[in-house]
Amino acid sequence: MRAPLMPKATAVWLVENTALTFEQIADFCGLHPLEVQAIADGEVATQMMGLDPVANGQTTTAELERCATDPEARIKLLETAIPPQYQRHKGPRYTPIAKRQDKPDAIFYLLRNHPELSDAQICKLVGTTKPTINAVRDRTHWNSVNIKPRHPVGLELCTLEELDQAVTKATRGKKSLADIEAEIAAREAEAENVEA
């Protein structure tokens, strides 16, 4: 079950300022009833400041009064109390300094194993620039002697899902190598039938 932010501080405030049962407070805060009892006895969280869940928008005064009159009722957390989910922005990707030296290895792997990917897709996956991709491709990179192909997912430069999406997008509408070989074989067989 979802719990309010700072559950112990919220429990301290509810113990001090309401007539709710330990079970109700424990259920709302996601704590054990014995832990709430220890807070009430002053054994736990003695120096902790209480956090008002009404002032924080986690519940309402009417909800607290309703639950105080009925010991079987449970306090409900407001939907607006849940923080919004993190959404990744479309801007450039930050790569920690320790992982920046791994980018040429990932670029080399993608160039070798996924030639269908465009330079723009590689830039987006690895978080690099087109001149760096060209330098790795042409073997003019300043560290080209030490570059070895390593999977970008293993280097944690992108996720497997992002790589799969990029490969799927790059191969959409294009024929596979097996299809091209089958076409060539069909043309050769047709040419032999015409000559015969």
CYANA upper distance limits for C-alpha pairs under 8 A (distance plus 0.5 A):
  1 MET  CA     30 GLY  CA      7.83
  2 ARG  CA     30 GLY  CA      8.04
  2 ARG  CA     77 LEU  CA      8.20
  3 ALA  CA      7 PRO  CA      7.21
  3 ALA  CA     28 PHE  CA      6.83
  3 ALA  CA     29 CYS  CA      5.70
  3 ALA  CA     30 GLY  CA      5.99
  3 ALA  CA     77 LEU  CA      8.05
  4 PRO  CA     10 THR  CA      8.10
  4 PRO  CA     28 PHE  CA      8.04
  4 PRO  CA     29 CYS  CA      6.60
  4 PRO  CA     53 PRO  CA      8.41
  4 PRO  CA     58 GLN  CA      7.15
  4 PRO  CA     77 LEU  CA      7.67
  4 PRO  CA     81 ALA  CA      8.00
  5 LEU  CA     10 THR  CA      8.45
  6 MET  CA     10 THR  CA      6.79
  6 MET  CA     51 LEU  CA      8.31
  7 PRO  CA     11 ALA  CA      6.55
  7 PRO  CA     29 CYS  CA      5.43
  7 PRO  CA     30 GLY  CA      7.54
  7 PRO  CA     31 LEU  CA      8.16
  8 LYS  CA     12 VAL  CA      6.68
  8 LYS  CA     29 CYS  CA      7.68
  8 LYS  CA     31 LEU  CA      8.39
  8 LYS  CA     45 ALA  CA      8.18
  9 ALA  CA     13 TRP  CA      6.91
  9 ALA  CA     48 MET  CA      7.01
  9 ALA  CA     49 MET  CA      6.77
  9 ALA  CA     50 GLY  CA      5.23
  9 ALA  CA     51 LEU  CA      5.61
 10 THR  CA     14 LEU  CA      6.71
 10 THR  CA     29 CYS  CA      7.59
 10 THR  CA     50 GLY  CA      6.36
 10 THR  CA     51 LEU  CA      5.20
 10 THR  CA     52 ASP  CA      6.75
 10 THR  CA     53 PRO  CA      6.80
 11 ALA  CA     15 VAL  CA      6.55
 11 ALA  CA     25 ILE  CA      6.77
 11 ALA  CA     26 ALA  CA      8.04
 11 ALA  CA     29 CYS  CA      6.90
 11 ALA  CA     36 VAL  CA      7.39
 11 ALA  CA     39 ILE  CA      8.41
 11 ALA  CA     50 GLY  CA      7.87
 11 ALA  CA     51 LEU  CA      8.40
 12 VAL  CA     16 GLU  CA      6.73
 12 VAL  CA     39 ILE  CA      7.09
 12 VAL  CA     40 ALA  CA      8.15
 12 VAL  CA     45 ALA  CA      8.10
 12 VAL  CA     48 MET  CA      8.03
 12 VAL  CA     49 MET  CA      7.87
 12 VAL  CA     50 GLY  CA      5.48
 12 VAL  CA     51 LEU  CA      7.80
 13 TRP  CA     17 ASN  CA      6.39
 13 TRP  CA     18 THR  CA      8.49
 13 TRP  CA     49 MET  CA      8.22
 13 TRP  CA     50 GLY  CA      4.64
 13 TRP  CA     51 LEU  CA      6.04
 13 TRP  CA     52 ASP  CA      6.50
 14 LEU  CA     18 THR  CA      5.82
 14 LEU  CA     19 ALA  CA      8.48
 14 LEU  CA     20 LEU  CA      7.84
 14 LEU  CA     25 ILE  CA      7.47
 14 LEU  CA     50 GLY  CA      8.36
 14 LEU  CA     52 ASP  CA      8.16
 15 VAL  CA     19 ALA  CA      7.90
 15 VAL  CA     20 LEU  CA      7.84
 15 VAL  CA     25 ILE  CA      8.23
 15 VAL  CA     36 VAL  CA      8.35
 15 VAL  CA     39 ILE  CA      8.20
 15 VAL  CA     40 ALA  CA      6.66
 16 GLU  CA     40 ALA  CA      8.22
 18 THR  CA     64 LEU  CA      8.30
 18 THR  CA     68 ALA  CA      7.89
 19 ALA  CA     68 ALA  CA      6.16
 20 LEU  CA     24 GLN  CA      6.73
 20 LEU  CA     25 ILE  CA      7.10
 20 LEU  CA     64 LEU  CA      8.45
 20 LEU  CA     67 CYS  CA      7.39
 20 LEU  CA     68 ALA  CA      5.53
 20 LEU  CA     71 PRO  CA      7.75
 21 THR  CA     25 ILE  CA      6.90
 21 THR  CA     68 ALA  CA      8.31
 21 THR  CA     71 PRO  CA      7.08
 22 PHE  CA     26 ALA  CA      6.41
 22 PHE  CA     33 PRO  CA      6.03
 22 PHE  CA     34 LEU  CA      8.43
 22 PHE  CA     36 VAL  CA      6.37
 22 PHE  CA     37 GLN  CA      6.86
 23 GLU  CA     27 ASP  CA      6.43
 23 GLU  CA     33 PRO  CA      5.89
 24 GLN  CA     28 PHE  CA      6.67
 24 GLN  CA     67 CYS  CA      8.47
 24 GLN  CA     71 PRO  CA      7.93
 24 GLN  CA     72 GLU  CA      8.42
 24 GLN  CA     73 ALA  CA      8.02
 24 GLN  CA     74 ARG  CA      6.30
 24 GLN  CA     75 ILE  CA      7.46
 25 ILE  CA     29 CYS  CA      6.49
 25 ILE  CA     31 LEU  CA      8.47
 25 ILE  CA     33 PRO  CA      8.25
 25 ILE  CA     36 VAL  CA      7.68
 26 ALA  CA     30 GLY  CA      6.11
 26 ALA  CA     31 LEU  CA      5.13
 26 ALA  CA     32 HIS  CA      6.04
 26 ALA  CA     33 PRO  CA      5.66
 26 ALA  CA     35 GLU  CA      8.43
 26 ALA  CA     36 VAL  CA      6.70
 27 ASP  CA     31 LEU  CA      7.13
 27 ASP  CA     32 HIS  CA      8.30
 27 ASP  CA     33 PRO  CA      8.48
 27 ASP  CA     74 ARG  CA      7.79
 27 ASP  CA     75 ILE  CA      8.45
 28 PHE  CA     74 ARG  CA      7.68
 28 PHE  CA     75 ILE  CA      6.40
 28 PHE  CA     76 LYS  CA      7.68
 28 PHE  CA     77 LEU  CA      8.03
 31 LEU  CA     35 GLU  CA      7.11
 31 LEU  CA     36 VAL  CA      7.55
 32 HIS  CA     36 VAL  CA      7.12
 33 PRO  CA     37 GLN  CA      6.72
 34 LEU  CA     38 ALA  CA      6.61
 35 GLU  CA     39 ILE  CA      6.79
 35 GLU  CA     44 VAL  CA      8.11
 36 VAL  CA     40 ALA  CA      6.81
 37 GLN  CA     41 ASP  CA      6.63
 38 ALA  CA     42 GLY  CA      6.65
 38 ALA  CA     43 GLU  CA      5.69
 38 ALA  CA     44 VAL  CA      6.08
 39 ILE  CA     43 GLU  CA      6.42
 39 ILE  CA     44 VAL  CA      5.31
 39 ILE  CA     45 ALA  CA      6.61
 39 ILE  CA     46 THR  CA      7.90
 42 GLY  CA     46 THR  CA      6.15
 52 ASP  CA     56 ASN  CA      6.88
 53 PRO  CA     57 GLY  CA      6.68
 53 PRO  CA     58 GLN  CA      5.57
 53 PRO  CA     59 THR  CA      6.38
 53 PRO  CA     60 THR  CA      8.34
 54 VAL  CA     58 GLN  CA      6.43
 54 VAL  CA     59 THR  CA      5.70
 54 VAL  CA     60 THR  CA      5.75
 54 VAL  CA     61 THR  CA      6.87
 56 ASN  CA     81 ALA  CA      8.40
 57 GLY  CA     78 LEU  CA      7.87
 57 GLY  CA     80 THR  CA      7.85
 57 GLY  CA     81 ALA  CA      6.48
 58 GLN  CA     77 LEU  CA      6.15
 58 GLN  CA     78 LEU  CA      5.91
 58 GLN  CA     80 THR  CA      7.87
 58 GLN  CA     81 ALA  CA      5.32
 59 THR  CA     63 GLU  CA      7.24
 59 THR  CA     64 LEU  CA      8.16
 59 THR  CA     75 ILE  CA      8.28
 59 THR  CA     76 LYS  CA      7.36
 59 THR  CA     77 LEU  CA      6.05
 59 THR  CA     78 LEU  CA      5.99
 59 THR  CA     81 ALA  CA      8.41
 60 THR  CA     64 LEU  CA      7.01
 61 THR  CA     65 GLU  CA      6.71
 62 ALA  CA     66 ARG  CA      6.56
 63 GLU  CA     67 CYS  CA      6.77
 63 GLU  CA     75 ILE  CA      6.98
 63 GLU  CA     76 LYS  CA      8.00
 64 LEU  CA     68 ALA  CA      6.57
 64 LEU  CA     75 ILE  CA      7.29
 65 GLU  CA     69 THR  CA      6.92
 66 ARG  CA     70 ASP  CA      7.02
 66 ARG  CA     73 ALA  CA      8.21
 67 CYS  CA     71 PRO  CA      6.81
 67 CYS  CA     72 GLU  CA      8.14
 67 CYS  CA     73 ALA  CA      5.72
 67 CYS  CA     74 ARG  CA      6.74
 67 CYS  CA     75 ILE  CA      6.87
 77 LEU  CA     81 ALA  CA      7.43
 78 LEU  CA     82 ILE  CA      8.10
 92 PRO  CA    127 GLY  CA      7.47
 93 ARG  CA    127 GLY  CA      6.31
 94 TYR  CA    127 GLY  CA      8.13
 95 THR  CA     99 LYS  CA      6.92
 95 THR  CA    100 ARG  CA      6.81
 95 THR  CA    127 GLY  CA      8.02
 95 THR  CA    157 LEU  CA      8.00
 96 PRO  CA    100 ARG  CA      7.01
 97 ILE  CA    101 GLN  CA      8.26
 99 LYS  CA    103 LYS  CA      7.71
 99 LYS  CA    155 LEU  CA      8.10
 99 LYS  CA    157 LEU  CA      8.38
102 ASP  CA    106 ALA  CA      6.99
102 ASP  CA    155 LEU  CA      7.53
103 LYS  CA    107 ILE  CA      6.63
103 LYS  CA    126 VAL  CA      7.07
103 LYS  CA    128 THR  CA      7.85
103 LYS  CA    152 PRO  CA      8.44
103 LYS  CA    157 LEU  CA      8.22
104 PRO  CA    108 PHE  CA      6.55
104 PRO  CA    132 THR  CA      8.17
104 PRO  CA    133 ILE  CA      8.27
104 PRO  CA    136 VAL  CA      7.13
104 PRO  CA    147 ILE  CA      7.01
105 ASP  CA    109 TYR  CA      6.77
105 ASP  CA    147 ILE  CA      5.92
105 ASP  CA    148 LYS  CA      5.84
105 ASP  CA    149 PRO  CA      5.43
105 ASP  CA    150 ARG  CA      5.85
105 ASP  CA    151 HIS  CA      8.35
106 ALA  CA    110 LEU  CA      6.73
106 ALA  CA    126 VAL  CA      7.69
106 ALA  CA    149 PRO  CA      6.72
106 ALA  CA    150 ARG  CA      5.83
106 ALA  CA    151 HIS  CA      6.22
106 ALA  CA    152 PRO  CA      5.31
106 ALA  CA    155 LEU  CA      8.11
107 ILE  CA    111 LEU  CA      6.59
107 ILE  CA    122 ILE  CA      7.60
107 ILE  CA    126 VAL  CA      7.77
107 ILE  CA    133 ILE  CA      7.04
107 ILE  CA    136 VAL  CA      7.71
107 ILE  CA    149 PRO  CA      8.20
107 ILE  CA    152 PRO  CA      8.40
108 PHE  CA    112 ARG  CA      6.60
108 PHE  CA    136 VAL  CA      6.94
108 PHE  CA    137 ARG  CA      7.69
108 PHE  CA    147 ILE  CA      7.98
108 PHE  CA    148 LYS  CA      7.51
108 PHE  CA    149 PRO  CA      5.71
108 PHE  CA    150 ARG  CA      8.07
109 TYR  CA    113 ASN  CA      6.39
109 TYR  CA    114 HIS  CA      8.28
109 TYR  CA    148 LYS  CA      8.24
109 TYR  CA    149 PRO  CA      4.75
109 TYR  CA    150 ARG  CA      6.03
109 TYR  CA    151 HIS  CA      6.58
109 TYR  CA    152 PRO  CA      8.15
110 LEU  CA    114 HIS  CA      5.56
110 LEU  CA    115 PRO  CA      7.47
110 LEU  CA    117 LEU  CA      8.21
110 LEU  CA    122 ILE  CA      7.90
110 LEU  CA    151 HIS  CA      8.23
110 LEU  CA    152 PRO  CA      8.47
111 LEU  CA    115 PRO  CA      5.76
111 LEU  CA    117 LEU  CA      8.26
111 LEU  CA    137 ARG  CA      7.76
112 ARG  CA    149 PRO  CA      8.40
114 HIS  CA    167 VAL  CA      8.02
116 GLU  CA    167 VAL  CA      7.85
116 GLU  CA    170 ALA  CA      6.46
116 GLU  CA    171 THR  CA      7.19
117 LEU  CA    121 GLN  CA      6.56
117 LEU  CA    122 ILE  CA      7.14
117 LEU  CA    166 ALA  CA      7.76
117 LEU  CA    167 VAL  CA      7.01
117 LEU  CA    170 ALA  CA      6.18
118 SER  CA    122 ILE  CA      6.91
118 SER  CA    170 ALA  CA      7.95
119 ASP  CA    123 CYS  CA      6.59
119 ASP  CA    130 LYS  CA      6.88
119 ASP  CA    133 ILE  CA      7.62
120 ALA  CA    124 LYS  CA      6.76
120 ALA  CA    130 LYS  CA      7.94
121 GLN  CA    125 LEU  CA      6.62
121 GLN  CA    166 ALA  CA      7.19
122 ILE  CA    126 VAL  CA      6.44
122 ILE  CA    127 GLY  CA      8.17
122 ILE  CA    128 THR  CA      8.12
123 CYS  CA    127 GLY  CA      5.64
123 CYS  CA    128 THR  CA      5.28
123 CYS  CA    129 THR  CA      6.18
123 CYS  CA    130 LYS  CA      7.24
123 CYS  CA    133 ILE  CA      8.48
124 LYS  CA    128 THR  CA      7.71
125 LEU  CA    157 LEU  CA      7.78
125 LEU  CA    158 CYS  CA      6.33
125 LEU  CA    162 GLU  CA      7.69
125 LEU  CA    163 LEU  CA      7.51
126 VAL  CA    152 PRO  CA      7.68
126 VAL  CA    157 LEU  CA      6.08
126 VAL  CA    158 CYS  CA      6.89
127 GLY  CA    157 LEU  CA      8.25
128 THR  CA    132 THR  CA      7.38
128 THR  CA    133 ILE  CA      8.13
129 THR  CA    133 ILE  CA      7.04
130 LYS  CA    134 ASN  CA      6.66
131 PRO  CA    135 ALA  CA      6.56
132 THR  CA    136 VAL  CA      6.72
132 THR  CA    141 HIS  CA      7.78
133 ILE  CA    137 ARG  CA      6.59
134 ASN  CA    138 ASP  CA      6.45
135 ALA  CA    139 ARG  CA      6.27
135 ALA  CA    140 THR  CA      5.34
135 ALA  CA    141 HIS  CA      5.13
136 VAL  CA    140 THR  CA      6.88
136 VAL  CA    141 HIS  CA      5.88
136 VAL  CA    144 SER  CA      7.37
139 ARG  CA    144 SER  CA      6.21
140 THR  CA    144 SER  CA      7.07
143 ASN  CA    147 ILE  CA      7.08
150 ARG  CA    154 GLY  CA      7.97
150 ARG  CA    155 LEU  CA      7.91
151 HIS  CA    155 LEU  CA      6.96
152 PRO  CA    156 GLU  CA      6.63
152 PRO  CA    157 LEU  CA      5.87
152 PRO  CA    158 CYS  CA      6.63
153 VAL  CA    157 LEU  CA      6.51
153 VAL  CA    158 CYS  CA      5.86
153 VAL  CA    159 THR  CA      5.98
153 VAL  CA    160 LEU  CA      6.40
158 CYS  CA    162 GLU  CA      7.01
158 CYS  CA    163 LEU  CA      7.53
159 THR  CA    163 LEU  CA      6.90
160 LEU  CA    164 ASP  CA      6.57
161 GLU  CA    165 GLN  CA      6.62
162 GLU  CA    166 ALA  CA      6.70
163 LEU  CA    167 VAL  CA      6.71
164 ASP  CA    168 THR  CA      6.52
165 GLN  CA    169 LYS  CA      6.52
166 ALA  CA    170 ALA  CA      6.56
167 VAL  CA    171 THR  CA      6.60
168 THR  CA    172 ARG  CA      6.49
171 THR  CA    175 LYS  CA      8.10
171 THR  CA    176 SER  CA      8.44
175 LYS  CA    179 ASP  CA      6.50
175 LYS  CA    180 ILE  CA      7.11
176 SER  CA    180 ILE  CA      6.93
177 LEU  CA    181 GLU  CA      6.67
178 ALA  CA    182 ALA  CA      6.62
179 ASP  CA    183 GLU  CA      6.72
180 ILE  CA    184 ILE  CA      6.77
181 GLU  CA    185 ALA  CA      6.67
182 ALA  CA    186 ALA  CA      6.59
183 GLU  CA    187 ARG  CA      6.68
184 ILE  CA    188 GLU  CA      6.70
185 ALA  CA    189 ALA  CA      6.64
186 ALA  CA    190 GLU  CA      6.58
187 ARG  CA    191 ALA  CA      6.54
188 GLU  CA    192 GLU  CA      6.72
189 ALA  CA    193 ASN  CA      6.78
190 GLU  CA    194 VAL  CA      6.76
191 ALA  CA    195 GLU  CA      6.81
192 GLU  CA    196 ALA  CA      6.65
